[in-house]
Amino acid sequence: MTEQTQRPLGKTGPTAPDTTAIRPLGEVRAWPRTFADRLTSPLPGIRGMTRLARERAMRPNAEGVRGVHRLPFAPAPLPVTDSGTSAVTWAGHASWIVRIGGLTVLTDPVWSRRILGTPARITPVGVRWEELPPVDAVVISHNHYDHLDAPTLRRLPRDTPLFVPAGLGRWCRRRRFTCVTELDWWEAAELNGVRFDFVPSHHWSKRTLTDTCQSLWGGWVLGDQGGGQRMYFAGDTGYGHWFKEIGRRFPGLDLAMLPIGAYEPRWWLRDVHTDPEDAVRAYEDLGARAMAPMHWATFLLSAEPVLEPLTRLRTEWQRAGHARDRLWDLPIGGSRVFAH
């Protein structure tokens, strides 16, 4: 399934963000031992984990999974792009194939059938790995297993440029990647005319028992310096003040790729995962032209029914009075092409 926007969405404001120093590609840097001071809410403690176990609220109940066969899955060939167009294709969860400025960029690529501690995928990957064009770059939002998948990264040539949060470079270099660029919040780097800005999110990081918050977390703004197109990939995040600040620094975003799933029980996940209503608020704060939902319909990470995120999103979108054609609710494997 491929949809196309025939004419530019119309721009207002400047075409470049605040003047931020561009960091060199592959720069090796020293970082603090912990980024815990960046947390915007306390991490859950023993009491919360005990309550979660008592309530057995980590997965949907039998009624909640009955809609699995109705999840939107419509794989199609990747669209053709040229110097006047950009495109996004949803591969599932937070994995997008972004075509911008002549580059093919993967976001949080997870092509594995299963990730640690989670049941197998409930929908296939939307694009077979063999059908991908050459990958020019990868962006990683944080180190949780459903966003940083080592088996998928092993499929890439080791000279593939990786753009990662501060503190995650060592993990990548240990796996022999030779062009790893670590950025702090509000820092940027450039590759062949495309700018990669790392921006804050309301989340956290942890991959082992001993590395909590030892690497940073965030989202990415990808900008075509020639055509002026800009897309925001939120990664994984709760709702909070950072969205308005991102919108202020990057006015006129063409697209916001925002998470809408993995939000129940709310008392447990509110601080780190947006629900559909939060995602619409974030879209409004960002001032983006269009929104593409993600982070649902792929893995069973929480307790909401599998079809609920999209249903609630569409309801809230209509209630808020936003134009229907600005909601790019693609099926897994679906694409959207848009002009500069």
Solvent accessible surface area in square Angstrom, and as a share of the most:
residue,aa,sasa,rsa
1,M,91,0.41
2,T,65,0.38
3,E,58,0.26
4,Q,95,0.42
5,T,19,0.11
6,Q,142,0.63
7,R,178,0.65
8,P,74,0.47
9,L,34,0.17
10,G,40,0.38
11,K,82,0.35
12,T,97,0.56
13,G,54,0.52
14,P,84,0.53
15,T,83,0.48
16,A,55,0.43
17,P,17,0.11
18,D,62,0.32
19,T,145,0.84
20,T,38,0.22
21,A,78,0.60
22,I,75,0.38
23,R,68,0.25
24,P,81,0.51
25,L,71,0.35
26,G,26,0.25
27,E,45,0.20
28,V,109,0.63
29,R,49,0.18
30,A,103,0.80
31,W,59,0.21
32,P,80,0.50
33,R,199,0.73
34,T,65,0.38
35,F,2,0.01
36,A,46,0.36
37,D,120,0.62
38,R,62,0.23
39,L,45,0.22
40,T,63,0.37
41,S,28,0.18
42,P,122,0.77
43,L,57,0.28
44,P,66,0.42
45,G,43,0.41
46,I,140,0.71
47,R,215,0.79
48,G,16,0.16
49,M,107,0.48
50,T,72,0.42
51,R,91,0.33
52,L,14,0.07
53,A,66,0.51
54,R,165,0.60
55,E,77,0.34
56,R,214,0.78
57,A,19,0.15
58,M,99,0.44
59,R,77,0.28
60,P,16,0.10
61,N,107,0.55
62,A,72,0.56
63,E,113,0.50
64,G,4,0.04
65,V,50,0.29
66,R,160,0.59
67,G,8,0.08
68,V,46,0.27
69,H,152,0.68
70,R,164,0.60
71,L,12,0.06
72,P,35,0.22
73,F,78,0.32
74,A,36,0.28
75,P,73,0.46
76,A,31,0.24
77,P,119,0.75
78,L,36,0.18
79,P,14,0.09
80,V,138,0.79
81,T,37,0.21
82,D,95,0.49
83,S,113,0.73
84,G,31,0.30
85,T,24,0.14
86,S,0,0.00
87,A,0,0.00
88,V,0,0.00
89,T,1,0.00
90,W,1,0.00
91,A,1,0.01
92,G,0,0.00
93,H,3,0.02
94,A,1,0.00
95,S,1,0.01
96,W,1,0.00
97,I,0,0.00
98,V,0,0.00
99,R,39,0.14
100,I,1,0.01
101,G,31,0.30
102,G,80,0.77
103,L,10,0.05
104,T,8,0.05
105,V,0,0.00
106,L,1,0.00
107,T,0,0.00
108,D,0,0.00
109,P,0,0.00
110,V,1,0.01
111,W,18,0.06
112,S,19,0.12
113,R,168,0.61
114,R,135,0.49
115,I,11,0.06
116,L,129,0.64
117,G,68,0.66
118,T,15,0.09
119,P,51,0.32
120,A,17,0.13
121,R,27,0.10
122,I,39,0.20
123,T,9,0.05
124,P,78,0.49
125,V,28,0.16
126,G,3,0.03
127,V,4,0.02
128,R,143,0.52
129,W,45,0.16
130,E,123,0.55
131,E,96,0.43
132,L,25,0.12
133,P,35,0.22
134,P,116,0.73
135,V,28,0.16
136,D,48,0.25
137,A,0,0.00
138,V,0,0.00
139,V,0,0.00
140,I,1,0.00
141,S,0,0.00
142,H,1,0.01
143,N,6,0.03
144,H,28,0.12
145,Y,69,0.26
146,D,16,0.08
147,H,0,0.00
148,L,0,0.00
149,D,9,0.05
150,A,14,0.11
151,P,63,0.40
152,T,1,0.01
153,L,2,0.01
154,R,140,0.51
155,R,120,0.44
156,L,7,0.03
157,P,86,0.54
158,R,69,0.25
159,D,99,0.51
160,T,5,0.03
161,P,22,0.14
162,L,0,0.00
163,F,0,0.00
164,V,0,0.00
165,P,0,0.00
166,A,0,0.00
167,G,27,0.26
168,L,7,0.03
169,G,0,0.00
170,R,174,0.63
171,W,24,0.09
172,C,0,0.00
173,R,77,0.28
174,R,151,0.55
175,R,78,0.29
176,R,173,0.63
177,F,6,0.02
178,T,104,0.61
179,C,29,0.18
180,V,2,0.01
181,T,2,0.01
182,E,4,0.02
183,L,0,0.00
184,D,28,0.15
185,W,25,0.09
186,W,45,0.16
187,E,31,0.14
188,A,0,0.00
189,A,0,0.00
190,E,62,0.28
191,L,20,0.10
192,N,119,0.61
193,G,37,0.35
194,V,0,0.00
195,R,21,0.08
196,F,0,0.00
197,D,4,0.02
198,F,0,0.00
199,V,0,0.00
200,P,1,0.01
201,S,3,0.02
202,H,10,0.04
203,H,7,0.03
204,W,51,0.18
205,S,0,0.00
206,K,61,0.26
207,R,30,0.11
208,T,72,0.42
209,L,166,0.82
210,T,113,0.66
211,D,28,0.14
212,T,47,0.28
213,C,2,0.01
214,Q,69,0.31
215,S,5,0.03
216,L,0,0.00
217,W,2,0.01
218,G,1,0.01
219,G,0,0.00
220,W,0,0.00
221,V,2,0.01
222,L,1,0.00
223,G,3,0.03
224,D,14,0.07
225,Q,85,0.38
226,G,75,0.72
227,G,31,0.30
228,G,12,0.11
229,Q,2,0.01
230,R,11,0.04
231,M,0,0.00
232,Y,1,0.00
233,F,0,0.00
234,A,0,0.00
235,G,0,0.00
236,D,4,0.02
237,T,1,0.00
238,G,0,0.00
239,Y,59,0.23
240,G,16,0.15
241,H,110,0.49
242,W,47,0.17
243,F,3,0.01
244,K,129,0.55
245,E,42,0.19
246,I,1,0.00
247,G,11,0.10
248,R,151,0.55
249,R,58,0.21
250,F,6,0.03
251,P,38,0.24
252,G,13,0.13
253,L,0,0.00
254,D,4,0.02
255,L,0,0.00
256,A,0,0.00
257,M,0,0.00
258,L,1,0.01
259,P,2,0.01
260,I,0,0.00
261,G,0,0.00
262,A,8,0.06
263,Y,0,0.00
264,E,50,0.22
265,P,16,0.10
266,R,29,0.10
267,W,87,0.31
268,W,59,0.21
269,L,20,0.10
270,R,133,0.49
271,D,72,0.37
272,V,24,0.14
273,H,21,0.10
274,T,2,0.01
275,D,14,0.07
276,P,0,0.00
277,E,53,0.24
278,D,16,0.08
279,A,1,0.00
280,V,1,0.01
281,R,115,0.42
282,A,0,0.00
283,Y,17,0.06
284,E,80,0.36
285,D,31,0.16
286,L,3,0.02
287,G,43,0.41
288,A,9,0.07
289,R,33,0.12
290,A,0,0.00
291,M,0,0.00
292,A,0,0.00
293,P,4,0.02
294,M,0,0.00
295,H,2,0.01
296,W,12,0.04
297,A,8,0.06
298,T,0,0.00
299,F,13,0.05
300,L,29,0.14
301,L,47,0.23
302,S,5,0.03
303,A,26,0.20
304,E,16,0.07
305,P,57,0.36
306,V,11,0.06
307,L,37,0.18
308,E,47,0.21
309,P,3,0.02
310,L,17,0.08
311,T,83,0.48
312,R,65,0.24
313,L,0,0.00
314,R,110,0.40
315,T,86,0.50
316,E,21,0.09
317,W,3,0.01
318,Q,148,0.66
319,R,170,0.62
320,A,33,0.25
321,G,64,0.62
322,H,50,0.22
323,A,57,0.44
324,R,128,0.47
325,D,94,0.49
326,R,75,0.27
327,L,5,0.02
328,W,3,0.01
329,D,25,0.13
330,L,5,0.03
331,P,11,0.07
332,I,0,0.00
333,G,1,0.01
334,G,0,0.00
335,S,2,0.01
336,R,25,0.09
337,V,4,0.02
338,F,1,0.00
339,A,22,0.17
340,H,51,0.23
